[in-house]
């Protein structure tokens, strides 16, 4: 249990967290997890077996019977303690995130801040329950009948999370789920599970009863065991669109609730009247922070009319200033991709676009880092011109530091290109015109709309809407969690 000591150069064989204890997985299958900036293995990840999953569900189910009967106000007290513990260790957690994911230390700190905000939102659950009302004497002809609606927790939920935000995304859901009286099992990405595995200790230290929060490491086979188990009442998934569609279909076919947030191709429309310096700086940060490995990252720059001639040189000068380097160095702007395979995939998409006629204004494939980091999975910022709207690089999520540029003659043409993508997470416009901003917000078919900001990430007390192939389900993340993690019951009473 080396990793329980905190930040380290090597965490050995990771453990699961089940029933309030760190336990070895019942498996002889292990995967490698890296520090992507060094290209060095920092942990071995167990592929949990059916017995491991059964054990976690059994513990979670047993805990549910007691936890769900604890008064809501008492459950919140644990959450307050949890928040205090995270505050005390936020820098260490940020280091772990940066080391294992490849995001910069600055981005790691941001993830922990967002995690704390998720807890803050869950602390408002009692206020949310104030929407429940009791109606008296409402039955016509039988005025002695009273009716009321109550909400009840459902049971054990599975939370299957992606690699890019290994603490924040599970914590979008865990605080709400458990504060509402449910118990959970987290299955983190096998690529970088060190931070969330370590994070489990905070639930123990906060005093949560054994089995309320559990974690099983593994790959897609472990996820499959959770999705199919009869005692899992609901599944939360965040990840790529093909997998989200599969998870949603399988969970629903088993009669489970499912909330699946998926991939994106977020268009950015740059109008000629945009504020030059502020817009360009914001756009470049949006495309290249976290090496583009965010579902809300811009995916396509649509330059309208004179915007290309007006902004292209300024844009390229700003991109050239992006410092790619080892993620734990304070001066680094953007780090490596999460794995060698991820880098190869992005390089493949760049090369396909070039073969189709795109032109590399900046080619990140040739980017070099210092000898000390030469084994890392680095890819420099890439800017592609002459991209047509029907190219793969313009239609599909890259999840890498690539800016494809498409030109449009008019605002209406740009909006048509933006809306023709298969995804609907976000849409952004840069303009000084209230008319264009209003029209874009009204006509852009996406769940999150940004005016003069690259990343349309709503705060935790707003819903996280997605449309088209960016979302599968009915209830969205964040504020819809109240309805997702509880069921409503109407109680009718008559007393003679």
C-alpha positions as CSV (number, residue, x, y, z in Angstrom):
1,X,0.0,0.0,0.0
2,X,2.8,2.4,-0.9
3,X,0.5,4.9,-2.5
4,X,-1.3,5.6,0.7
5,X,1.7,7.6,1.8
6,X,1.0,10.2,-0.8
7,X,2.9,11.6,-3.8
8,X,5.6,9.2,-5.0
9,X,7.8,8.3,-8.0
10,X,6.2,4.9,-8.0
11,X,3.0,3.5,-6.4
12,X,3.5,-0.2,-7.0
13,X,0.4,-2.4,-7.4
14,X,-2.7,-0.4,-6.8
15,X,-5.4,-1.6,-4.5
16,X,-9.2,-1.5,-4.6
17,X,-11.2,0.3,-1.9
18,X,-14.1,-1.8,-0.7
19,X,-16.0,-1.8,2.6
20,X,-14.0,1.0,4.0
21,X,-10.6,-0.7,3.4
22,X,-7.9,-0.9,0.8
23,X,-7.8,-4.5,-0.5
24,X,-5.9,-6.5,-3.1
25,X,-7.8,-7.4,-6.2
26,X,-8.4,-11.1,-6.8
27,X,-6.5,-11.1,-10.2
28,X,-3.3,-11.8,-11.8
29,X,-3.9,-9.3,-14.6
30,X,-2.2,-5.9,-14.3
31,X,-2.0,-2.9,-16.6
32,X,0.7,-0.2,-16.6
33,X,0.0,3.4,-15.7
34,X,2.4,6.1,-16.7
35,X,3.9,9.5,-15.8
36,X,3.3,10.6,-19.5
37,X,5.8,13.4,-19.2
38,X,8.6,10.9,-18.5
39,X,7.2,7.9,-20.4
40,X,7.8,6.0,-17.2
41,X,5.5,3.5,-15.4
42,X,4.4,4.7,-12.0
43,X,1.8,2.1,-11.1
44,X,0.4,-1.3,-11.9
45,X,-3.4,-1.3,-12.3
46,X,-5.3,-4.5,-11.3
47,X,-8.0,-5.7,-13.7
48,X,-10.6,-6.6,-11.1
49,X,-12.4,-9.9,-11.4
50,X,-16.0,-10.9,-11.1
51,X,-15.3,-11.8,-7.5
52,X,-13.9,-8.3,-6.8
53,X,-17.0,-6.7,-8.3
54,X,-19.4,-9.0,-6.4
55,X,-17.6,-8.1,-3.2
56,X,-17.8,-4.4,-3.8
57,X,-21.5,-4.6,-4.7
58,X,-22.2,-6.7,-1.6
59,X,-20.6,-4.2,0.7
60,X,-22.3,-1.3,-1.0
61,X,-25.7,-3.0,-0.8
62,X,-25.2,-3.8,2.9
63,X,-24.2,-0.2,3.6
64,X,-27.2,1.2,1.7
65,X,-29.7,-0.4,4.1
66,X,-28.2,1.6,7.0
67,X,-26.9,4.7,5.3
68,X,-30.2,5.5,3.6
69,X,-32.0,5.6,7.0
70,X,-29.6,8.1,8.4
71,X,-31.2,11.6,8.5
72,X,-30.1,13.8,5.6
73,X,-28.7,16.5,7.9
74,X,-26.4,13.9,9.5
75,X,-25.2,12.7,6.1
76,X,-24.2,16.3,5.2
77,X,-21.9,16.5,8.2
78,X,-19.7,13.8,6.7
79,X,-19.5,15.9,3.5
80,X,-18.3,19.0,5.5
81,X,-15.5,16.9,7.0
82,X,-14.6,15.6,3.6
83,X,-14.3,19.1,2.2
84,X,-11.9,20.1,5.0
85,X,-9.7,17.1,4.4
86,X,-9.4,17.8,0.7
87,X,-8.5,21.5,1.4
88,X,-5.6,20.3,3.6
89,X,-4.2,18.1,0.9
90,X,-5.1,20.0,-2.3
91,X,-1.5,20.6,-3.4
92,X,-0.6,17.0,-3.0
93,X,-3.7,15.9,-4.9
94,X,-2.8,18.4,-7.7
95,X,0.7,16.9,-7.9
96,X,-0.7,13.4,-8.3
97,X,-3.2,14.6,-11.0
98,X,-0.5,16.3,-13.0
99,X,1.9,13.4,-12.6
100,X,-0.5,10.7,-13.7
101,X,-2.7,12.5,-16.2
102,X,-0.1,14.7,-17.8
103,X,-2.0,18.0,-17.2
104,X,0.0,20.9,-15.7
105,X,0.3,21.5,-12.0
106,X,-1.8,24.6,-12.6
107,X,-4.5,22.5,-14.2
108,X,-4.3,20.0,-11.4
109,X,-5.0,22.8,-8.9
110,X,-8.0,23.8,-11.0
111,X,-9.4,20.3,-10.9
112,X,-9.2,20.2,-7.1
113,X,-11.0,23.6,-6.9
114,X,-13.8,22.2,-9.1
115,X,-14.0,19.2,-6.9
116,X,-14.5,21.4,-3.9
117,X,-17.2,23.3,-5.8
118,X,-19.0,20.0,-6.4
119,X,-19.1,19.4,-2.7
120,X,-20.4,22.9,-2.1
121,X,-23.2,22.2,-4.5
122,X,-24.2,18.9,-2.7
123,X,-24.3,20.8,0.6
124,X,-27.4,22.5,-0.9
125,X,-29.4,19.3,-1.1
126,X,-31.7,20.2,1.8
127,X,-32.6,23.4,0.0
128,X,-33.4,21.4,-3.1
129,X,-35.8,19.3,-1.1
130,X,-37.8,22.4,-0.3
131,X,-39.5,21.9,-3.7
132,X,-41.3,18.9,-2.2
133,X,-44.8,20.0,-1.1
134,X,-47.7,18.4,0.8
135,X,-51.1,19.2,-0.5
136,X,-54.0,18.8,1.9
137,X,-57.8,18.4,1.2
138,X,-57.4,18.2,-2.6
139,X,-59.6,15.2,-3.5
140,X,-63.0,16.3,-4.9
141,X,-65.8,14.8,-3.0
142,X,-63.4,13.4,-0.5
143,X,-61.9,16.4,1.2
144,X,-60.3,14.3,4.0
145,X,-57.7,12.9,1.6
146,X,-54.1,14.5,1.8
147,X,-51.4,13.9,-0.8
148,X,-47.7,14.4,-0.6
149,X,-44.6,13.6,-2.7
150,X,-41.4,12.3,-1.1
151,X,-38.0,11.4,-2.6
152,X,-36.2,8.2,-1.8
153,X,-32.7,6.9,-2.6
154,X,-32.5,4.0,-4.9
155,X,-29.5,1.8,-4.0
156,X,-26.1,1.2,-5.5
157,X,-24.8,3.3,-8.4
158,X,-21.8,2.6,-10.6
159,X,-19.7,5.6,-11.7
160,X,-17.5,4.9,-14.7
161,X,-15.1,7.8,-15.2
162,X,-12.6,9.0,-17.9
163,X,-8.9,9.6,-17.7
164,X,-8.8,13.4,-18.2
165,X,-10.4,14.4,-14.8
166,X,-9.9,11.4,-12.6
167,X,-11.0,13.1,-9.4
168,X,-13.3,15.9,-10.5
169,X,-15.6,13.9,-12.7
170,X,-16.3,11.2,-10.2
171,X,-16.9,14.0,-7.7
172,X,-19.5,15.5,-10.0
173,X,-21.7,12.6,-8.9
174,X,-20.4,11.0,-5.6
175,X,-21.3,13.9,-3.2
176,X,-24.9,14.1,-4.6
177,X,-25.4,10.3,-4.8
178,X,-24.3,9.6,-1.2
179,X,-25.7,12.7,0.4
180,X,-29.1,11.7,-1.1
181,X,-28.7,8.3,0.6
182,X,-27.3,6.0,-2.0
183,X,-24.0,4.1,-2.1
184,X,-21.5,4.1,-5.0
185,X,-18.9,2.0,-6.7
186,X,-16.3,4.0,-8.8
187,X,-14.5,2.4,-11.7
188,X,-11.8,4.8,-12.8
189,X,-10.0,4.9,-16.1
190,X,-7.2,2.2,-16.2
191,X,-4.9,4.8,-17.7
192,X,-4.4,7.0,-14.6
193,X,-6.2,5.7,-11.5
194,X,-3.6,6.7,-9.0
195,X,-5.2,10.1,-7.9
196,X,-8.8,8.7,-7.3
197,X,-7.5,5.5,-5.7
198,X,-5.5,7.7,-3.2
199,X,-8.5,10.0,-2.8
200,X,-10.6,7.2,-1.3
201,X,-8.8,7.6,1.9
202,X,-10.5,10.9,2.5
203,X,-13.9,9.2,2.7
204,X,-12.5,6.9,5.4
205,X,-10.9,9.8,7.3
206,X,-14.1,11.8,7.1
207,X,-15.9,9.0,8.9
208,X,-18.1,7.6,6.2
209,X,-19.5,4.2,7.2
210,X,-17.8,1.3,5.5
211,X,-19.2,0.5,2.0
212,X,-20.8,3.9,1.3
213,X,-18.1,4.7,-1.3
214,X,-16.1,1.9,-3.0
215,X,-13.6,1.7,-5.9
216,X,-12.7,-1.2,-8.2
217,X,-9.9,-0.8,-10.6
218,X,-10.0,-2.4,-14.0
219,X,-10.7,-2.1,-17.7
220,X,-13.8,-2.4,-19.9
221,X,-14.4,-5.9,-18.7
222,X,-14.8,-4.6,-15.1
223,X,-17.2,-1.9,-16.3
224,X,-19.2,-4.6,-18.0
225,X,-19.6,-6.6,-14.8
226,X,-20.9,-3.5,-13.0
227,X,-23.3,-2.5,-15.8
228,X,-24.8,-6.0,-16.0
229,X,-25.1,-6.7,-12.2
230,X,-28.7,-7.0,-11.0
231,X,-28.0,-5.0,-7.8
232,X,-26.7,-1.9,-9.7
233,X,-29.6,0.4,-10.0
234,X,-28.0,3.1,-12.2
235,X,-24.9,3.9,-14.2
236,X,-23.1,7.1,-14.7
237,X,-20.6,7.2,-17.6
238,X,-18.4,10.0,-19.0
239,X,-16.2,9.2,-22.0
240,X,-16.1,8.8,-25.7
241,X,-19.3,8.7,-27.8
242,X,-19.1,5.1,-29.1
243,X,-18.6,3.8,-25.5
244,X,-21.3,6.1,-24.1
245,X,-23.8,4.8,-26.6
246,X,-23.0,1.2,-25.8
247,X,-23.1,1.8,-22.0
248,X,-26.5,3.6,-22.3
249,X,-28.0,0.8,-24.4
250,X,-26.8,-2.0,-22.2
251,X,-27.8,-0.3,-18.9
252,X,-31.2,0.6,-20.2
253,X,-31.7,-2.9,-21.5
254,X,-31.1,-4.2,-18.0
255,X,-33.7,-1.8,-16.6
256,X,-31.2,0.6,-15.0
257,X,-31.0,4.4,-15.0
258,X,-28.2,5.7,-17.2
259,X,-26.6,9.1,-17.5
260,X,-23.9,9.1,-20.2
261,X,-21.9,12.2,-21.1
262,X,-20.0,11.7,-24.3
263,X,-17.6,13.2,-26.9
264,X,-17.7,16.5,-28.7
265,X,-16.5,18.6,-31.6
266,X,-16.9,22.1,-30.2
267,X,-17.0,24.8,-32.9
268,X,-15.6,28.3,-32.3
269,X,-16.8,31.1,-34.6
270,X,-14.4,34.0,-34.9
271,X,-16.1,37.2,-36.3
272,X,-14.1,40.0,-37.8
273,X,-15.3,42.4,-35.1
274,X,-14.0,40.3,-32.2
275,X,-11.7,42.0,-29.7
276,X,-8.2,41.1,-31.1
277,X,-5.8,40.4,-28.2
278,X,-8.3,39.1,-25.7
279,X,-10.0,36.8,-28.2
280,X,-6.9,35.3,-29.7
281,X,-5.3,34.7,-26.2
282,X,-8.5,33.0,-25.0
283,X,-8.9,30.9,-28.1
284,X,-5.3,29.6,-28.0
285,X,-5.7,28.7,-24.3
286,X,-8.9,26.9,-25.0
287,X,-7.4,24.8,-27.8
288,X,-4.1,23.9,-26.2
289,X,-4.5,23.8,-22.4
290,X,-4.4,20.2,-21.2
291,X,-3.1,19.3,-24.7
292,X,-6.7,19.5,-25.9
293,X,-7.8,16.6,-23.8
294,X,-11.1,18.0,-22.6
295,X,-14.6,17.3,-23.8
296,X,-15.3,21.0,-23.6
297,X,-12.1,22.0,-25.4
298,X,-12.6,23.9,-28.8
299,X,-12.4,21.5,-31.7
300,X,-12.8,23.6,-34.8
301,X,-12.0,27.3,-35.5
302,X,-14.4,28.8,-38.0
303,X,-13.0,32.2,-39.2
304,X,-15.6,34.4,-40.8
305,X,-15.0,36.8,-43.7
306,X,-12.1,39.2,-43.0
307,X,-11.3,37.5,-39.7
308,X,-8.8,35.3,-41.3
309,X,-6.6,38.0,-42.8
310,X,-7.1,40.2,-39.7
311,X,-6.2,37.5,-37.1
312,X,-4.1,34.7,-38.6
313,X,-0.7,36.2,-38.0
314,X,-1.6,37.2,-34.4
315,X,-3.0,33.7,-33.8
316,X,0.2,32.0,-35.0
317,X,2.4,34.3,-33.0
318,X,0.4,33.5,-29.9
319,X,0.5,29.7,-30.5
320,X,4.2,29.8,-30.9
321,X,4.5,31.1,-27.3
322,X,2.7,28.1,-25.9
323,X,5.4,26.3,-23.8
324,X,5.1,22.5,-24.0
325,X,7.0,20.7,-21.3
326,X,7.0,18.5,-18.3
327,X,3.8,18.9,-16.4
328,X,5.2,19.4,-12.9
329,X,7.2,22.4,-13.9
330,X,5.5,25.7,-13.0
331,X,6.5,27.4,-16.3
332,X,4.8,24.7,-18.5
333,X,1.7,25.8,-20.4
334,X,0.7,22.4,-21.7
335,X,1.9,18.9,-21.0
336,X,2.0,15.6,-22.8
337,X,-0.8,13.4,-24.0
338,X,-1.9,10.7,-21.6
339,X,-0.4,7.7,-23.4
340,X,1.8,6.8,-26.3
341,X,-1.2,5.3,-28.0
342,X,-3.1,8.6,-27.6
343,X,-0.3,10.5,-29.3
344,X,-0.1,8.1,-32.2
345,X,-3.9,8.4,-32.7
346,X,-3.7,12.2,-32.9
347,X,-0.6,12.1,-35.2
348,X,-2.6,9.7,-37.4
349,X,-5.5,12.2,-37.7
350,X,-3.1,15.1,-38.5
351,X,-1.4,13.0,-41.3
352,X,-4.8,12.0,-42.7
353,X,-5.8,15.6,-42.9
354,X,-2.6,16.6,-44.6
355,X,-3.1,13.8,-47.2
356,X,-6.6,15.2,-47.8
357,X,-5.3,18.7,-48.6
358,X,-4.9,20.5,-45.3
359,X,-1.9,22.7,-44.8
360,X,0.2,22.7,-41.5
361,X,0.8,26.3,-40.5
362,X,2.4,25.0,-37.4
363,X,3.4,21.3,-37.2
364,X,3.6,19.9,-33.6
365,X,4.8,16.5,-34.7
366,X,8.3,17.9,-34.9
367,X,8.2,19.5,-31.4
368,X,11.2,18.6,-29.2
369,X,11.5,18.7,-25.4
370,X,14.7,18.4,-23.4
371,X,16.6,15.2,-23.3
372,X,15.4,14.4,-19.8
373,X,11.8,14.2,-21.1
374,X,12.5,12.7,-24.5
375,X,10.6,9.5,-23.6
376,X,7.4,11.5,-22.8
377,X,4.3,11.5,-25.0
378,X,4.7,15.1,-26.2
379,X,3.0,16.7,-29.2
380,X,3.4,20.4,-30.0
381,X,0.5,22.7,-30.9
382,X,-0.6,22.1,-34.5
383,X,-2.5,24.6,-36.6
384,X,-4.1,23.2,-39.8
385,X,-5.3,25.5,-42.6
386,X,-7.2,24.7,-45.8
387,X,-9.5,22.3,-43.8
388,X,-12.8,21.6,-45.4
389,X,-15.9,21.0,-43.2
390,X,-16.3,17.4,-44.3
391,X,-12.7,16.3,-43.3
392,X,-12.4,13.9,-40.4
393,X,-10.3,16.4,-38.5
394,X,-13.2,18.9,-38.8
395,X,-15.9,16.5,-37.8
396,X,-14.5,14.1,-35.2
397,X,-13.0,14.8,-31.7
398,X,-9.2,14.9,-31.8
399,X,-8.5,15.1,-28.1
400,X,-5.1,16.5,-28.8
401,X,-3.4,19.9,-29.3
402,X,-4.7,20.5,-32.8
403,X,-6.5,23.6,-34.2
404,X,-8.2,22.9,-37.6
405,X,-9.3,26.1,-39.3
406,X,-12.3,26.3,-41.6
407,X,-13.1,29.6,-43.4
408,X,-16.7,30.9,-43.9
409,X,-17.9,33.8,-45.9
410,X,-20.8,34.9,-43.6
411,X,-22.1,34.4,-40.1
412,X,-24.9,32.2,-41.5
413,X,-22.5,30.0,-43.3
414,X,-20.4,29.7,-40.1
415,X,-23.4,28.8,-38.1
416,X,-24.4,26.2,-40.7
417,X,-21.0,24.6,-40.5
418,X,-21.1,24.6,-36.7
419,X,-24.5,23.0,-36.5
420,X,-23.6,20.3,-39.0
421,X,-21.3,18.6,-36.6
422,X,-22.7,15.4,-35.0
423,X,-22.0,16.6,-31.5
424,X,-23.6,19.2,-29.2
425,X,-21.6,19.9,-26.1
426,X,-20.7,23.5,-26.7
427,X,-20.6,26.3,-29.2
428,X,-18.6,29.5,-29.0
429,X,-18.6,32.8,-30.8
430,X,-16.2,35.7,-30.5
431,X,-17.8,39.0,-31.5
432,X,-18.4,42.6,-30.3
433,X,-21.9,42.5,-31.8
434,X,-24.8,41.9,-29.5
435,X,-26.9,40.9,-32.5
436,X,-24.5,38.1,-33.6
437,X,-24.1,37.0,-30.0
438,X,-27.9,36.7,-29.5
439,X,-28.5,35.0,-32.8
440,X,-25.7,32.5,-32.1
441,X,-27.0,31.7,-28.7
442,X,-30.5,31.2,-30.1
443,X,-29.7,29.2,-33.2
444,X,-26.6,27.1,-32.1
445,X,-27.7,23.6,-31.4
446,X,-25.6,22.8,-28.3
447,X,-26.2,22.4,-24.6
448,X,-23.6,25.0,-23.5
449,X,-23.2,28.3,-25.3
450,X,-20.2,30.7,-24.8
451,X,-19.9,34.3,-25.9
452,X,-16.3,35.4,-26.0
453,X,-15.0,32.5,-23.9
454,X,-13.3,29.3,-25.3
455,X,-14.5,26.8,-22.7
456,X,-18.2,26.8,-21.9
457,X,-18.0,24.9,-18.6
458,X,-21.0,25.7,-16.3
459,X,-20.7,25.9,-12.6
460,X,-21.8,22.9,-10.5
461,X,-25.2,24.5,-9.6
462,X,-26.1,24.7,-13.3
463,X,-27.0,21.6,-15.3
464,X,-24.3,20.1,-17.7
465,X,-26.4,19.8,-20.8
466,X,-25.3,18.1,-24.0
467,X,-27.1,17.4,-27.2
468,X,-26.9,15.0,-30.2
469,X,-24.1,12.5,-29.8
470,X,-22.6,14.3,-26.8
471,X,-25.2,12.9,-24.4
472,X,-27.3,9.8,-23.9
473,X,-30.1,9.9,-21.4
474,X,-32.8,12.2,-20.1
475,X,-31.3,13.7,-16.9
476,X,-28.1,15.6,-17.2
477,X,-25.2,15.9,-14.8
478,X,-24.9,18.3,-11.9
479,X,-28.3,19.8,-10.9
480,X,-30.3,17.0,-12.5
481,X,-28.6,14.7,-10.0
482,X,-31.5,15.2,-7.5
483,X,-33.8,13.5,-9.9
484,X,-31.3,10.9,-11.1
485,X,-30.2,9.7,-7.7
486,X,-33.7,9.6,-6.1
487,X,-37.1,8.4,-7.1
488,X,-40.4,10.1,-6.3
489,X,-43.2,8.5,-4.3
490,X,-46.7,9.9,-3.9
491,X,-48.4,9.1,-0.6
492,X,-52.1,9.5,-0.3
493,X,-53.7,9.4,3.1
494,X,-57.3,9.3,4.4
495,X,-58.2,8.9,8.0
496,X,-61.7,8.5,9.4
